[in-house]
Amino acid sequence: MTDFPTSFDRDDLLKCARGELFGPGNAQLPAPPMLMMDRITSISGDGGEHGKG
């Protein structure tokens, strides 16, 4: 798995709101005043209730 940052500063969040942080076709954050991101603690390809990640 590629190493990704584990935290983001305000400038990063603004870039994400403009679609500049993760590249084209990826999710964007809401722009201010709703600028926020949830904490994701784990991602797995085979976890979850139905074993599908």
Chimera marker file (.cmm) of the C-alpha trace (Angstrom):
<marker_set name="trace">
<marker id="1" x="0.000" y="0.000" z="0.000" r="1" g="1" b="0" radius="0.5"/>
<marker id="2" x="1.297" y="3.470" z="-0.846" r="1" g="1" b="0" radius="0.5"/>
<marker id="3" x="2.259" y="5.717" z="2.061" r="1" g="1" b="0" radius="0.5"/>
<marker id="4" x="-0.166" y="8.606" z="2.443" r="1" g="1" b="0" radius="0.5"/>
<marker id="5" x="-0.089" y="11.474" z="4.929" r="1" g="1" b="0" radius="0.5"/>
<marker id="6" x="-1.807" y="10.803" z="8.248" r="1" g="1" b="0" radius="0.5"/>
<marker id="7" x="-2.735" y="14.423" z="8.913" r="1" g="1" b="0" radius="0.5"/>
<marker id="8" x="-3.592" y="17.517" z="6.888" r="1" g="1" b="0" radius="0.5"/>
<marker id="9" x="-3.232" y="21.229" z="7.576" r="1" g="1" b="0" radius="0.5"/>
<marker id="10" x="-5.764" y="23.919" z="6.616" r="1" g="1" b="0" radius="0.5"/>
<marker id="11" x="-4.099" y="24.520" z="3.239" r="1" g="1" b="0" radius="0.5"/>
<marker id="12" x="-4.383" y="20.791" z="2.437" r="1" g="1" b="0" radius="0.5"/>
<marker id="13" x="-8.085" y="20.829" z="3.357" r="1" g="1" b="0" radius="0.5"/>
<marker id="14" x="-8.646" y="23.839" z="1.087" r="1" g="1" b="0" radius="0.5"/>
<marker id="15" x="-6.834" y="22.014" z="-1.749" r="1" g="1" b="0" radius="0.5"/>
<marker id="16" x="-9.115" y="19.026" z="-1.175" r="1" g="1" b="0" radius="0.5"/>
<marker id="17" x="-12.194" y="21.278" z="-1.337" r="1" g="1" b="0" radius="0.5"/>
<marker id="18" x="-10.956" y="22.509" z="-4.737" r="1" g="1" b="0" radius="0.5"/>
<marker id="19" x="-10.216" y="18.941" z="-5.926" r="1" g="1" b="0" radius="0.5"/>
<marker id="20" x="-6.438" y="19.486" z="-5.972" r="1" g="1" b="0" radius="0.5"/>
<marker id="21" x="-5.277" y="17.185" z="-3.154" r="1" g="1" b="0" radius="0.5"/>
<marker id="22" x="-6.082" y="13.627" z="-4.284" r="1" g="1" b="0" radius="0.5"/>
<marker id="23" x="-6.301" y="14.147" z="-8.054" r="1" g="1" b="0" radius="0.5"/>
<marker id="24" x="-9.089" y="14.150" z="-10.634" r="1" g="1" b="0" radius="0.5"/>
<marker id="25" x="-12.094" y="11.917" z="-10.052" r="1" g="1" b="0" radius="0.5"/>
<marker id="26" x="-11.576" y="11.634" z="-6.290" r="1" g="1" b="0" radius="0.5"/>
<marker id="27" x="-13.872" y="12.918" z="-3.571" r="1" g="1" b="0" radius="0.5"/>
<marker id="28" x="-13.749" y="16.545" z="-2.533" r="1" g="1" b="0" radius="0.5"/>
<marker id="29" x="-14.426" y="18.102" z="0.846" r="1" g="1" b="0" radius="0.5"/>
<marker id="30" x="-17.115" y="20.724" z="1.264" r="1" g="1" b="0" radius="0.5"/>
<marker id="31" x="-15.698" y="24.238" z="0.994" r="1" g="1" b="0" radius="0.5"/>
<marker id="32" x="-15.672" y="26.634" z="3.950" r="1" g="1" b="0" radius="0.5"/>
<marker id="33" x="-17.515" y="27.137" z="6.220" r="1" g="1" b="0" radius="0.5"/>
<marker id="34" x="-18.105" y="23.346" z="6.200" r="1" g="1" b="0" radius="0.5"/>
<marker id="35" x="-14.395" y="22.503" z="5.766" r="1" g="1" b="0" radius="0.5"/>
<marker id="36" x="-13.842" y="19.190" z="7.575" r="1" g="1" b="0" radius="0.5"/>
<marker id="37" x="-12.561" y="15.620" z="7.207" r="1" g="1" b="0" radius="0.5"/>
<marker id="38" x="-13.419" y="12.488" z="9.208" r="1" g="1" b="0" radius="0.5"/>
<marker id="39" x="-10.795" y="10.286" z="10.791" r="1" g="1" b="0" radius="0.5"/>
<marker id="40" x="-10.350" y="6.910" z="9.091" r="1" g="1" b="0" radius="0.5"/>
<marker id="41" x="-8.510" y="4.500" z="11.356" r="1" g="1" b="0" radius="0.5"/>
<marker id="42" x="-8.408" y="1.403" z="9.160" r="1" g="1" b="0" radius="0.5"/>
<marker id="43" x="-9.068" y="0.292" z="5.580" r="1" g="1" b="0" radius="0.5"/>
<marker id="44" x="-9.181" y="-3.361" z="4.607" r="1" g="1" b="0" radius="0.5"/>
<marker id="45" x="-10.051" y="-5.115" z="1.370" r="1" g="1" b="0" radius="0.5"/>
<marker id="46" x="-11.720" y="-8.025" z="3.154" r="1" g="1" b="0" radius="0.5"/>
<marker id="47" x="-13.150" y="-6.627" z="6.409" r="1" g="1" b="0" radius="0.5"/>
<marker id="48" x="-16.631" y="-5.503" z="7.317" r="1" g="1" b="0" radius="0.5"/>
<marker id="49" x="-19.892" y="-7.283" z="7.946" r="1" g="1" b="0" radius="0.5"/>
<marker id="50" x="-19.953" y="-8.981" z="4.523" r="1" g="1" b="0" radius="0.5"/>
<marker id="51" x="-16.185" y="-9.508" z="4.113" r="1" g="1" b="0" radius="0.5"/>
<marker id="52" x="-15.963" y="-7.127" z="1.157" r="1" g="1" b="0" radius="0.5"/>
<marker id="53" x="-13.912" y="-4.329" z="2.730" r="1" g="1" b="0" radius="0.5"/>
<link id1="1" id2="2" r="1" g="1" b="0" radius="0.2"/>
<link id1="2" id2="3" r="1" g="1" b="0" radius="0.2"/>
<link id1="3" id2="4" r="1" g="1" b="0" radius="0.2"/>
<link id1="4" id2="5" r="1" g="1" b="0" radius="0.2"/>
<link id1="5" id2="6" r="1" g="1" b="0" radius="0.2"/>
<link id1="6" id2="7" r="1" g="1" b="0" radius="0.2"/>
<link id1="7" id2="8" r="1" g="1" b="0" radius="0.2"/>
<link id1="8" id2="9" r="1" g="1" b="0" radius="0.2"/>
<link id1="9" id2="10" r="1" g="1" b="0" radius="0.2"/>
<link id1="10" id2="11" r="1" g="1" b="0" radius="0.2"/>
<link id1="11" id2="12" r="1" g="1" b="0" radius="0.2"/>
<link id1="12" id2="13" r="1" g="1" b="0" radius="0.2"/>
<link id1="13" id2="14" r="1" g="1" b="0" radius="0.2"/>
<link id1="14" id2="15" r="1" g="1" b="0" radius="0.2"/>
<link id1="15" id2="16" r="1" g="1" b="0" radius="0.2"/>
<link id1="16" id2="17" r="1" g="1" b="0" radius="0.2"/>
<link id1="17" id2="18" r="1" g="1" b="0" radius="0.2"/>
<link id1="18" id2="19" r="1" g="1" b="0" radius="0.2"/>
<link id1="19" id2="20" r="1" g="1" b="0" radius="0.2"/>
<link id1="20" id2="21" r="1" g="1" b="0" radius="0.2"/>
<link id1="21" id2="22" r="1" g="1" b="0" radius="0.2"/>
<link id1="22" id2="23" r="1" g="1" b="0" radius="0.2"/>
<link id1="23" id2="24" r="1" g="1" b="0" radius="0.2"/>
<link id1="24" id2="25" r="1" g="1" b="0" radius="0.2"/>
<link id1="25" id2="26" r="1" g="1" b="0" radius="0.2"/>
<link id1="26" id2="27" r="1" g="1" b="0" radius="0.2"/>
<link id1="27" id2="28" r="1" g="1" b="0" radius="0.2"/>
<link id1="28" id2="29" r="1" g="1" b="0" radius="0.2"/>
<link id1="29" id2="30" r="1" g="1" b="0" radius="0.2"/>
<link id1="30" id2="31" r="1" g="1" b="0" radius="0.2"/>
<link id1="31" id2="32" r="1" g="1" b="0" radius="0.2"/>
<link id1="32" id2="33" r="1" g="1" b="0" radius="0.2"/>
<link id1="33" id2="34" r="1" g="1" b="0" radius="0.2"/>
<link id1="34" id2="35" r="1" g="1" b="0" radius="0.2"/>
<link id1="35" id2="36" r="1" g="1" b="0" radius="0.2"/>
<link id1="36" id2="37" r="1" g="1" b="0" radius="0.2"/>
<link id1="37" id2="38" r="1" g="1" b="0" radius="0.2"/>
<link id1="38" id2="39" r="1" g="1" b="0" radius="0.2"/>
<link id1="39" id2="40" r="1" g="1" b="0" radius="0.2"/>
<link id1="40" id2="41" r="1" g="1" b="0" radius="0.2"/>
<link id1="41" id2="42" r="1" g="1" b="0" radius="0.2"/>
<link id1="42" id2="43" r="1" g="1" b="0" radius="0.2"/>
<link id1="43" id2="44" r="1" g="1" b="0" radius="0.2"/>
<link id1="44" id2="45" r="1" g="1" b="0" radius="0.2"/>
<link id1="45" id2="46" r="1" g="1" b="0" radius="0.2"/>
<link id1="46" id2="47" r="1" g="1" b="0" radius="0.2"/>
<link id1="47" id2="48" r="1" g="1" b="0" radius="0.2"/>
<link id1="48" id2="49" r="1" g="1" b="0" radius="0.2"/>
<link id1="49" id2="50" r="1" g="1" b="0" radius="0.2"/>
<link id1="50" id2="51" r="1" g="1" b="0" radius="0.2"/>
<link id1="51" id2="52" r="1" g="1" b="0" radius="0.2"/>
<link id1="52" id2="53" r="1" g="1" b="0" radius="0.2"/>
</marker_set>
